[in-house]
Amino acid sequence: MKDDPAESVLSSRLIKFIVGEKKAEYTLHSYLVAQQSPALDVLINGEMKEAKEGCVNWEGVEEQAFLCFSQYIYTGQYEAQKLFSNNHESGSIDYWRARLLCHAHTYCFADCYGIHELLDSSFKKLDADLKHAQQNRTVITVMPALVKLCWPYQSPPALQAMLLNHVVDQIKNLWTEESFSVFLEDCPEFSTALLKKIVQRQYGLAKGEHW
């Protein structure tokens, strides 16, 4: 039995991951992956095909979310902006779109596999970045793309609730965004949720309460 965590990591076998639509291939130390949650422990060390072959097919996982996960398991944190800072000018619409969507994808990935600390970290990072919308018109411009990611897709309720609150905060500015208006027409689920949230806030009603 190894007492040194570093030795446990470095001596563990490497697992291949095939990630995203491009089927990019990466390798991670099995010890670190398995330590993140019971679900990943079973995936890596159990009786599943992935454990026996040492290869995990994650074509349905966003590559940036996987890279954030990789940063996290080796360093204890992740910095989304490092993944695309060379491709997008800092502060541009493309930069903020990539940054916000990266946090959201990472949150959904962490929720799927029960990685609680990564879930909490990505939630806080996304919430903090969205607060820039109060002073940054560029962030507001990107918000419709972020909302579209989570509706009607069944993303975690906590993520939807947080995004909904930010949308209500910026509703006057978002109302002038054509992409937001189109999305309201295309996604009645979101439109209904938004209307309920506005009414609840306007009249101080608790959820389920009537005036």
N, C-alpha and C positions, 0 to 999 in steps of 0.2 A: 504494500500500500504506500502510495507516495504522499509525503507530508508537504512537499513544496508545491504550491499551486502552479508555479511556472513550469515545473517539471511535468505536472499532470497535463497541462495544456500542450506543451511541445512534444510530449511523447504519445499523445493521442493521435489516432489516425486522421487523415485528411478526407473530408467528404466533398464530393463534387456537387455543385448546384448548377442546374441549367435554368436560367432566369429570363423572364420576360418574353416579349414577342420576338426579339432578335435571338433568343436562345443563347444568350451570353453565358460563358462557363466561368465559374469561380470555384475556389476551394477554401474551406474553413476547417479549423480544428474541431473535431467532433466533441471534445470535452466542453468547449465553450458554448457550442450550440445547445447541447443537451442540458446545460445548467440553467438555461433561460426560462424553461417552463416544463411542466409534466408532459404536455403534448409534444414538445420537441424532443424530450428525453425518449419517449416511445418511438418517435419517428427515427431517431438516430440509433438507439440501442435496443429496440424491441424486435418483434418478429416480422415486421413489415418488409416489403420488397426493398424499400429505400435503405433500410439498415443492413440488409444482407448484401446488397450490391454496392453500397457506399456511394450512391448517386441519388440525388433528389431532383425531380422534375418540378420546377416552380415557374413554368411558363405563364401561369396566371398571376404571378406576382410582379408588380412594377419594379423595374430594375433599380430605380433610385431608392425605393423603399428598402430593397435588399441591401443596397450599399450603406444606407443609414443604419440598418440592423447590424451590418458587419462592423461599422465604426463603433457602434455601441458595445458589442460583445468584447471587443478588444481594448476599448478605452474607457468604457463606462458612460460615454456620452456620444452625441452625434452633432455634426455641423452641416446642415443641408446645403448652405451656400457654397461650401467647398466643392460640391459635386458639379456645379454649373457656372462658377464664377468666371471661368475662362471662355465660356460660350456666350454669355449674356453680359451686357454692360450693367454694372451695379446701379440699381435704382430704376432700371428700365421696366417697361411693362412685361417683357419676356422674363426678366430676372424675377420679378415678384410673382408672376404666374408659376414659374418653375419652383420657386421657394415655397409658396403656399400649398401647391398641389403635392409637393414632396412631403410636407408635414402631414397632410391629410392621408396620403397613401401609406405613410409609415404608421399612422394611428390605426388605420384599418387592418394592416398587416399584424400589428401587435395585438389588436383585439382578437383577430382570428386565431392566433396561437397562444393567447393568454400570457403575453409578456408584459406583466403589470407595470414595471418601472419604465419601460420604453413607451408604453401606452400613456402613462402620466407625463413623461417628458415631451412627447410629440404633441399632446393636447395643450400643454402650457406654452410651447413654442408657437403653435398655430394661433392660440388666443392672443399672445403678446404681439405677434406680427399683424394680426387683424386690427389691433388697437391703433396701429399706424394710420388706419383709414381716417381717423379723426383729423389728421394733419396732412395726409398724403393722398392726393387724388388718384395717383397711379394704382394704389392698393384697391381703391374703390372700383376702378376699371376692371380689375382682375377678379373681383368677388363673384360675378355671375358664373365664371368658369368653375370656381370652387364649389359653388352651390350646385351646379349642374352635375358635378361628380357624385354628390351625395343624395340626389333625388332624381328619379324614383328609386335608384339603387338603395338597398336596405343596409346603409351604413349604420354604425352604432348610434343608438338614440342620444347618447351624451354629445356626440359630435354634431348631430343634426340640431340639437337644442342650442349648443353654443353658436353655431353658424347662424341660426335663426335670430338669436339675440343681436348679433352684429349686423345682420341685414336690417332689422328694425331700427337700430341705432342710425343707420346710414340710408334709410329709405328715401329721404328727399333727394339725395345725390344719386342713388341707384335708379330712381324713377326716370332719369334722363338718359340712362344707358340703354341703347336699343337692344343689346343682347339680353339684358335683364327683362325687358318687356316681352321679347320673343319667348324667353324661358317661362315666364308667368303663363303665357297662353298654352305652351306645350306641356306644362307639368301642373295639372290641377291639384295634385297632392300637395305640392309646395305652396301653391297659391292659397289653398284652404288653411294650411298650417300658418302661413304668414298673416292672413286675415285674423285668425283666432288670436295670435300673439299680439297683434296691434290693438285689437279690442280689449284683451286682457290688460295690457299696459295702459291704454287710454282710460279705462274705467276702473282700474285697480282691482280687477276680478281675479280670483284664484282659478286654477284649472278646473273646469267642470261647473263653475259657479255661473249663475245667470243674473242678468240685471232686470 
